[in-house]
Structure formats: structure tokens, C-alpha cells
Amino acid sequence: MNDKQFEEEIALLKQRVERLESLLSLFVSNGFVPKNKIKEKTSKSQNQKLSSRDKTKYLYEGKILSKNRLVLAIIKDYTTNHLQINLKDLQSVFDKSLQGSLMVVDNLENIKKRTDYQKRYFSNEQDLITLKDGTIVAVCNQWGIFNIKKFLMVANNLGYKIEEI
């Protein structure tokens, strides 16, 4: 994503915040939300602004998931529905450009060569995926507000229904 795209994304987010603030003001003025509740929410909102972490959640298959857990769930479902897929083909579908600096999915043996692999990839036994040819793969857990959008576009194109909440 280039600087212009980042600026456009920021402008869209600012517009969204302004609309939400307008709606909140409307709810307060019509008595739907007590004013004392607004102060609590505003202070929480201000604390969230101080944190640079985006904590957007997604609804998928009836479950509320964080960004990284959503990616894991989609890739697990994809491998379940494409039993004959090998690592190379899986990496073609979910290529590195979606994540940025790391492979979206890679052979566990390759990942273990990284000293920080347990911080960067889902490496617990229940999170690993075994492909039909016996290859054990791990999914990257490093997803943020900017790189998740590319992944969501691919997932939507593959027919996965994901709702941002």
C-alpha cells in the first residue's frame, strides 16, 4: 500500500468516526443514551485512541474472531475443503503479498528456522494444519488493520462470508 492509499484509508476512517460521533450525539439529544454513559464511553474511546492497536473483530461461521484467528480459521477451512492441496498451491492462494513481510502459511520446519517463530506463527499443536501429503504447516498470526484488508478480499473472492463487527 502506498502513501496515497494510506492517506485515503485514514480519511475514510476519519469520516466513519465523524458519522459515529454524529449518531451518538443524535441518540443523546433524543434521550436514547443517558449523558452519564457517554462520558464513560468517551473516556474508553480516548484510551483506545492512545493505543495504536486495532481490535476489530469478525463474525465467521457464528464465531467472533480476532484478525489472526480469522485468518487461521479461513485457511483451516480452505484446506479441509481442498484435501488434495499441497503447500505450493496453498501458498499461491494465500501468497506472501497478503501479509507483507512473512509467509501467510509455511512449512513448520521452515518456520522453526526463525528464532521468533512462536511469536509470529500459530505453533500450538491444535493450530497446526497437516496437509494430505503429510506436510505440517503453520499460519502467520501477524495481522493488522492494513494487511487484513487484502486477506479479506481474497477470502471474499473465495466465497467466505465474513462480517466485521
C-alpha positions in Angstrom: 0.0 0.0 0.0 1.5 3.4 -0.9 1.3 6.7 0.9 -1.7 7.9 -1.1 -3.7 4.8 -0.3 -2.8 5.1 3.4 -4.0 8.8 3.3 -7.2 7.8 1.6 -7.8 5.0 4.2 -7.2 7.4 7.1 -9.6 9.9 5.5 -12.3 7.2 5.2 -11.7 6.2 8.8 -12.0 9.8 10.0 -15.3 10.2 8.1 -16.5 7.0 9.7 -15.6 8.3 13.2 -17.4 11.6 12.5 -20.5 9.8 11.4 -20.5 7.7 14.5 -20.0 10.7 16.7 -22.9 12.4 14.9 -25.1 9.4 15.5 -24.1 9.3 19.2 -24.9 13.0 19.6 -28.3 12.3 18.0 -29.0 9.4 20.3 -28.1 11.6 23.4 -30.1 14.5 22.3 -33.2 12.3 21.8 -32.7 10.6 25.2 -31.8 7.2 23.9 -28.5 7.2 25.8 -28.0 8.8 29.2 -25.4 11.6 29.2 -23.5 9.9 32.1 -23.0 6.8 30.0 -21.5 9.0 27.2 -18.7 10.2 29.5 -17.8 6.6 30.4 -17.7 5.6 26.7 -15.8 8.7 25.7 -13.1 8.1 28.2 -12.8 4.5 27.0 -12.8 5.7 23.4 -10.0 8.2 24.2 -8.0 5.4 25.9 -8.4 3.3 22.7 -7.2 6.2 20.6 -4.0 6.3 22.7 -3.4 2.6 21.8 -2.4 2.1 18.2 -3.8 -1.4 18.2 -6.9 -2.1 16.1 -9.1 -4.5 17.9 -11.7 -5.1 15.2 -13.4 -8.4 15.5 -15.0 -10.5 12.8 -18.0 -12.8 12.7 -17.3 -16.0 10.8 -19.3 -19.3 11.0 -21.1 -18.0 14.1 -17.9 -17.2 15.9 -16.4 -13.9 16.9 -12.7 -13.9 16.0 -9.8 -11.6 16.1 -7.9 -10.9 12.9 -5.3 -13.6 13.3 -7.8 -16.2 14.5 -10.0 -15.4 11.5 -7.1 -16.0 9.1 -6.3 -19.3 10.8 -10.0 -20.4 10.6 -10.3 -19.5 6.9 -7.1 -21.3 6.0 -8.1 -24.4 8.1 -11.5 -24.4 6.3 -9.8 -24.0 2.9 -7.5 -27.0 3.5 -10.5 -29.0 4.7 -12.4 -28.2 1.6 -9.4 -28.8 -0.7 -8.0 -32.0 0.7 -5.6 -32.6 -2.2 -3.9 -29.2 -1.9 -0.1 -29.1 -1.4 1.9 -26.4 0.3 2.9 -24.7 -3.0 -0.7 -24.4 -4.2 -1.8 -23.2 -0.7 0.9 -20.5 -0.8 -0.4 -19.5 -4.3 -3.9 -19.0 -2.9 -2.7 -17.2 0.2 0.5 -15.6 -1.1 3.1 -13.6 0.9 1.9 -10.3 -0.5 -1.3 -10.6 1.6 0.7 -10.4 4.8 3.6 -8.3 3.9 6.9 -9.4 5.4 6.0 -13.0 6.3 4.6 -16.0 4.6 0.9 -16.4 5.3 1.3 -20.1 5.6 4.6 -22.1 5.5 6.1 -25.5 6.3 6.6 -25.8 10.1 10.2 -26.9 9.5 10.9 -23.7 7.6 9.2 -21.6 10.2 11.2 -23.2 13.1 14.4 -21.7 11.5 13.2 -18.3 12.8 14.1 -17.6 16.4 10.8 -15.8 16.9 8.6 -18.3 15.1 6.4 -18.8 18.2 5.6 -15.1 18.3 5.0 -14.8 14.5 3.1 -18.1 13.7 0.4 -20.2 15.3 2.6 -23.1 16.5 0.5 -24.8 19.1 -0.4 -28.4 18.1 -4.1 -27.6 17.8 -3.4 -24.7 15.4 -1.1 -26.6 13.0 -2.5 -27.9 9.8 -1.5 -31.3 8.3 -1.9 -31.5 4.5 -2.8 -34.7 2.7 0.9 -35.3 1.8 1.9 -35.1 5.4 3.3 -31.6 5.3 2.7 -29.8 8.6 2.1 -26.1 8.1 1.7 -23.1 10.4 -0.3 -19.9 9.7 1.1 -16.4 10.4 -0.5 -14.6 13.3 0.7 -11.1 12.5 -2.3 -9.2 11.1 -3.1 -5.6 11.4 -5.6 -3.0 10.1 -3.8 -2.7 6.8 -2.8 -6.2 5.8 -6.1 -7.8 6.9 -7.9 -6.0 4.1 -6.0 -7.8 1.4 -6.7 -11.1 3.1 -10.4 -10.3 3.4 -10.6 -9.5 -0.3 -9.1 -12.9 -1.2 -11.3 -14.7 1.3 -14.4 -13.0 0.0 -13.4 -13.9 -3.6 -13.1 -17.5 -2.5 -16.7 -17.3 -1.2 -16.1 -17.0 2.5 -18.7 -14.9 4.3 -17.1 -12.6 6.9 -18.7 -9.8 8.8 -16.8 -7.0 10.5 -18.2 -6.2 14.0 
